[in-house]
Structure formats: C-alpha cells, structure tokens
Amino acid sequence: MTNLEVFEEFMRSYQNMVYSTAYRILGNEADAADIAQEVFLRAFKHFETLDQNPRAGGWLRRVATNLSLNQITRYRNRWKLFSQMEGEDSTEDFASRLPAEEIDLSQLDDDRRQRLLEEALEKLPDKQRIPLVLYHFEEMGYDDIAAKLGVSLGKVKTDIHRARETLRSLIQLDSEGDLVRSKFDQLKNKTK
C-alpha cells in the first residue's frame, strides 16, 4: 500500500471519534465536519509520528477538542454577553448551585441511551453543553474547563449543574432507572 492509502485507512478508523468529539462540543454538523477535516489535515502533516502510534487516538481527540474550543472562542464575545446578562438578573438560591445527582441511564439499552443522550445534548444551549461535554466526555476538570473557556470556576459549575438539570427534564427515569418518558417521545406521540 502507498502512504496515501495507509493514511486513508488510518483516517477511516478514527473519523467517527473525531467528528463526534467536535459535534458534542460545537452542536453543529457543518462546524463539526470542518473541524474533523482540519484535524485530519494536521494528522496528515504529522503522519510519520502518528502511524502505528498507540496514542494516535488520544492525539486526534485532543486536537479535535482544542480546535472546537478555538472555534467557540471566535464567537465567545457573543455568548459571553448573553451569559453575563443572565447572571445579572439571576435569583438562584444556594440549593441550585449544588452538584446535580447523576442521571442513571444504565438500565436502557446502549443504542436507546446513546440516542436519547445525543438528542438531549443537541437541545442544550452552548454555554451549558460545552462545559458538560468537556467534563463528562473529555474528562477535563472544572479548573481546566474554566481556563479553556476563560470563565470563572463558579460559572463552569453552575453551567454544568444547569445542563444536568435540563438533561434530567428532557429524559426522565424512575427510581430503578427505567425510562418513564422522554420529551422526544412525547413530541413524536403528539405528531401522530
């Protein structure tokens, strides 16, 4: 095989991971596709060191995350303005700032759980989705997220808490973790 064919095979094996990483952060298919393309352009430049490297997947994920965050930074002033406006009028109490209880989706089959989670993530506003994705999917700490996004630690915690609450309202489970209902199922039933 030629070097180009080897790279194409490499790219095919990682393309879903790279795209989904960008999509979860950006929440936009076109932007995620652009980021994925940029990631693989950079991978091609460094392919000699990435080929057969067991850490190539981690490198690709990190580049996808960083490029996605850079994309968001370009639009930061716009969403920062809205989040500051919300903070000025906020009348939240202490209890609303406590960490949310984790949603246990483990009782659902994998495909259904993944579909519900992806649909719910799409519904979150950027200021909630981005820190939540960085925390849960990219396994970044609160301090790292705050530094990456250029916001306070308290804002990161609040946004993650609000994102969890929104997810909880979109996907409701009973005490055993069985699906009671999802807003997506309710919408589908209304349209029938």
N, C-alpha and C positions, 0 to 999 in steps of 0.2 A: 504494500500500500504506500501511496505517496504521503508526504507530510500533510497535505491538504485533506486527504481522505481520513487520516488519523485524527486531525482536528475536527472534522465534521462529526466523526463518531463520538469524540470527546464532548462536543457541543450538544449532540442529541442526548447524551446520558445525563447532562446537567441542566438542560433548558427548562424543564418544568420547575425545578427547585429555584432557579434564578428568577424566572418570571413570577412565581408565586410569592417569593420574598418581596420583590418590588411591588407587586399588586397589593399585598397586605398592607404595606406602608402607604402607598400612594392612593389606593382605592380607585384607580382609573386604568382601564385596559390599555389605552393608547400610550399613556405615560409609562406604564409597566413594560410594554413592548419596546419602547425607546430605550429604557434603562437596560433591559436584557440585551439589546443589541450592543449598547455601549460596553456592557460587561464583557461580552464575547469579543469585541474588538480589542479590549485591553488584554483579555486572555490570549488572543492570537499573538499579540506582541511579546507576551511572556511565556509562550507555549513551551519553549525548551525547558523551562524550570517546572512548569505545571504538568507536563506529560509524565505519566506514571508516578506522580507525587500523591501520596495518600492524603495529603492535606489540601488538595486542589478544591474540593467541595467547600471547605471552610473559607478558603481564599475567595472563591466566587461569591459565596453568601455575604461575606464582609464587604466586598466591592459593591454588590447589589444594594446592600443596606446603606453604605456611605453615599453612593450615587443617588439613591432615593431620597435620603435626607438632604443632600445638596439641592435636589430638585425642589424640595419643600422650602428650603431656605430662600430660594429665589422669590417665593411667594409669602415669606414669613411676615412681612410688614402688614399685609392684608389680613391674615388670620390673627396676628398679634393684636391688631386694633380691635377686632371683634371680641377676642377673649378678654381684653382689658375692659371693654365696655360692659361685658357680662359680670366681671369681677366687682366693678364699682357698685352695681345695683344688687349684688348678691346678698341674700339674707340667710345664708346657710347656717345651720347650727353645728355644734360640735359633733353630734352623732353622725351627721352626713359626711364628716371628714374621716371617719374611722374606716379601715380597710373593709372591703365588702367580702362576704363569705363567697368562696369559690363555687361556681356553678358546676354541679356534677353531671356531666353528660355521658359518663362512662357506661350507663345502662343502655344507651342507644347503640344500634349497630353503627359501625365505623362510617359507612357511606352517609347514612342519615345524619349522624352527628357532624360530620365534616360539612355537609351541605347546609345544615342549619347555622353552623358557626360562620361559614363564609357569607351566607345571606345576611346574617345579623351584623357582621363586621362591615359590610357594604353600607349599611344604614347609619352607622356611626359617623358623627362629624369628624373631620380631620383631626381636630385638637384632642379628641378622645381616642380615636382609632390608632393614631401614630404612637403615642406613648404605650398604649395597651399592647400593640403588636411588638414594639421593641422590648417590652418587659417579658411577655409570655412566649413569643416566638423566637426572638433574637436573644433572649436571656440576658438582657442588659439590666444593670442595677438602676435604682432610682437616681442616684447621683450622676451616673453616666448619661442617662436619658436627659436629665436637666442640663448637663453640659452640652450635649449634642444639639439640643433644641434651643439652647440659650434662654431657658426659663428657670423659674425658681423651683426648688425641690418640692415645696408645698403645692405648686401648680401641677407638677407631674403627678403627685399623689392624688390630688383632687380629680384631675382628668382621668386617671386610671380608675378611681373609685366610681366616677360618673359613668364611665364606659361599661364597667361591670354591672352597674345598676340598669343601664339601658339594655345591655345584653340579657339581663335577668327578666326584664319586662317583655323582651321580644321572644324569649324562649323560656317557658315556664315548666318546671318539673315538680312532681310530687315528692313527698318525704323519702320515698325509696329510689328516687332518681329517674322514675319513668316519666315520659313526656305526657304532660297534661294537655298542652296546646302550644302552638306557636302562632304568632301573629301572621306568619306566612300562610299557614294552613287556613286560618280564619279568612284571610283575603281571598284565597282560592275558592273556599266554600261560598263566599258572597257572590263571586263572579259566575258560579254555575247556575 
